[in-house]
Amino acid sequence: MKRLMLPILASAAILFSLPLAASAATPPNAAQMAPLQYLLGTWHCAWKSGSHSGTEDQVFDTALDGAWLQEKEVVQDANGQPFVQSIHYTGYDPSHKLYMHVGPDADGTYEVAESPDSNVWRNPGTANVFTHTKVSDTERTLSESDNVNGKAVSISMTCNKV
């Protein structure tokens, strides 16, 4: 019986240590993700697009052992009513040497953006470009230009960490 227990206990110890070792591993994109760590936490943003304005709350958490940031967004209109809720992920793809921002939108569409530096982003196959500027660890801005239904649209946003 003792001869059987030792191999079983050794196998169990190895199996139970594997998830712990995997979760403690540093992701291969850790160096590229380090500058984005200031985003972790809750942000309150004010946005304006033409005559429209509103607010947006964003909550950033780490995902997949730090390889990605998860962003939960709730956009409110001028009356404070939520009208868009989404979850997006931002990470760095070492094979393409690009930061990626991906996720579904509430209207059934999705967003994919890429950036060589995490500041200027482009949506592949579209005219959409947005610039993300870190002002400080507690303030950032975003400006975006797009073409919607043949009409040029611009959005500006200022976000402050809560």
C-alpha positions as CSV (number, residue, x, y, z in Angstrom):
1,M,0.0,0.0,0.0
2,K,2.8,2.4,0.9
3,R,4.4,1.7,-2.5
4,L,1.2,2.8,-4.3
5,M,0.6,5.9,-2.1
6,L,4.0,7.5,-2.9
7,P,3.6,7.6,-6.7
8,I,-0.1,8.8,-6.3
9,L,0.9,11.5,-3.9
10,A,3.8,12.6,-6.1
11,S,1.6,12.7,-9.2
12,A,-1.1,14.7,-7.3
13,A,1.5,17.2,-6.1
14,I,2.8,17.7,-9.6
15,L,-0.7,18.1,-11.1
16,F,-1.9,20.5,-8.4
17,S,1.3,22.6,-8.7
18,L,0.9,23.1,-12.5
19,P,-1.9,25.7,-12.4
20,L,-0.1,27.6,-9.7
21,A,3.1,27.6,-11.7
22,A,1.3,28.7,-14.8
23,S,-0.6,31.5,-13.1
24,A,2.6,32.8,-11.5
25,A,4.4,33.0,-14.8
26,T,5.2,36.3,-16.3
27,P,3.4,36.8,-19.7
28,P,5.7,37.2,-22.7
29,N,4.4,40.7,-23.3
30,A,5.0,42.0,-19.7
31,A,7.6,44.6,-20.7
32,Q,5.1,46.1,-23.3
33,M,2.2,46.0,-20.8
34,A,4.1,47.7,-18.0
35,P,3.5,51.3,-19.3
36,L,-0.3,50.6,-19.3
37,Q,-0.5,49.6,-15.7
38,Y,-1.5,53.1,-14.6
39,L,-4.8,52.4,-16.3
40,L,-5.8,49.9,-13.6
41,G,-8.7,51.2,-11.6
42,T,-11.8,53.3,-12.2
43,W,-11.9,56.3,-14.5
44,H,-14.7,58.9,-15.1
45,C,-14.7,60.5,-18.5
46,A,-16.5,63.4,-20.2
47,W,-17.0,63.2,-23.9
48,K,-18.2,65.5,-26.7
49,S,-19.1,64.9,-30.3
50,G,-20.6,67.7,-32.2
51,S,-23.6,69.0,-30.2
52,H,-23.8,65.7,-28.2
53,S,-22.0,65.1,-24.9
54,G,-22.1,62.7,-22.0
55,T,-20.0,60.7,-19.6
56,E,-18.4,57.4,-19.6
57,D,-17.2,55.3,-16.7
58,Q,-14.3,52.8,-17.3
59,V,-13.0,50.1,-15.0
60,F,-9.6,48.5,-15.9
61,D,-8.5,45.2,-14.5
62,T,-5.8,42.7,-15.4
63,A,-6.8,39.7,-17.4
64,L,-5.0,36.4,-18.4
65,D,-2.3,36.8,-15.8
66,G,-1.4,40.4,-16.9
67,A,-1.1,39.7,-20.6
68,W,-4.2,41.8,-21.2
69,L,-6.2,44.6,-19.6
70,Q,-9.9,44.2,-19.4
71,E,-11.9,47.4,-19.7
72,K,-15.6,47.6,-18.7
73,E,-17.2,50.7,-20.2
74,V,-20.6,52.3,-19.4
75,V,-21.4,55.3,-21.6
76,Q,-24.1,57.7,-20.4
77,D,-25.9,60.4,-22.5
78,A,-26.3,64.0,-21.4
79,N,-29.1,63.0,-19.0
80,G,-26.9,60.5,-17.3
81,Q,-28.7,57.5,-18.8
82,P,-26.5,54.5,-19.8
83,F,-26.8,53.8,-23.5
84,V,-23.7,51.7,-24.3
85,Q,-22.1,49.0,-22.2
86,S,-19.2,47.0,-23.4
87,I,-16.1,45.0,-22.4
88,H,-12.9,45.4,-24.3
89,Y,-9.4,44.0,-24.0
90,T,-6.1,45.7,-24.6
91,G,-2.9,43.7,-25.0
92,Y,0.4,43.5,-26.9
93,D,0.8,40.9,-29.6
94,P,4.5,40.0,-29.7
95,S,4.2,38.1,-33.0
96,H,2.9,41.3,-34.8
97,K,4.7,43.8,-32.6
98,L,1.4,45.7,-32.1
99,Y,-0.8,46.7,-29.3
100,M,-4.4,45.4,-29.9
101,H,-7.7,46.6,-28.6
102,V,-10.6,44.2,-29.2
103,G,-14.1,43.7,-28.0
104,P,-17.8,43.5,-28.7
105,D,-20.1,46.6,-28.8
106,A,-23.6,46.7,-27.5
107,D,-25.1,47.2,-31.0
108,G,-23.9,43.7,-32.1
109,T,-20.8,44.9,-33.8
110,Y,-17.2,44.7,-32.6
111,E,-14.2,46.9,-32.4
112,V,-10.6,46.0,-33.4
113,A,-7.9,48.6,-33.2
114,E,-4.1,48.3,-33.4
115,S,-1.2,50.5,-32.5
116,P,2.5,50.4,-32.7
117,D,3.0,52.5,-29.5
118,S,-0.4,52.4,-27.6
119,N,-0.9,56.1,-28.4
120,V,-2.2,56.3,-32.0
121,W,-4.7,53.6,-32.8
122,R,-6.3,52.6,-36.2
123,N,-9.3,50.3,-36.9
124,P,-8.0,48.1,-39.8
125,G,-10.1,48.6,-43.0
126,T,-11.7,51.8,-41.8
127,A,-10.9,55.5,-41.7
128,N,-11.2,55.5,-37.9
129,V,-8.1,56.8,-36.0
130,F,-8.0,57.7,-32.4
131,T,-5.2,59.1,-30.3
132,H,-4.8,58.2,-26.6
133,T,-2.7,60.7,-24.6
134,K,-1.5,60.0,-21.1
135,V,-1.4,63.5,-19.3
136,S,-0.5,62.0,-15.9
137,D,-1.2,58.8,-13.9
138,T,-4.6,60.2,-13.1
139,E,-5.6,62.0,-16.3
140,R,-5.7,61.1,-20.0
141,T,-7.4,62.3,-23.2
142,L,-8.7,60.7,-26.3
143,S,-9.5,62.3,-29.6
144,E,-11.1,60.3,-32.4
145,S,-12.0,60.9,-36.0
146,D,-14.3,58.6,-38.0
147,N,-16.6,58.5,-41.0
148,V,-20.1,57.5,-40.2
149,N,-22.7,57.2,-43.0
150,G,-20.4,59.3,-45.2
151,K,-20.1,62.1,-42.7
152,A,-16.9,63.1,-40.8
153,V,-17.4,62.6,-37.0
154,S,-15.0,63.6,-34.2
155,I,-15.1,62.7,-30.6
156,S,-13.0,64.2,-27.7
157,M,-12.8,62.8,-24.2
158,T,-11.0,63.6,-21.0
159,C,-10.7,61.0,-18.3
160,N,-9.8,61.3,-14.6
161,K,-9.0,58.5,-12.3
162,V,-11.5,58.1,-9.4
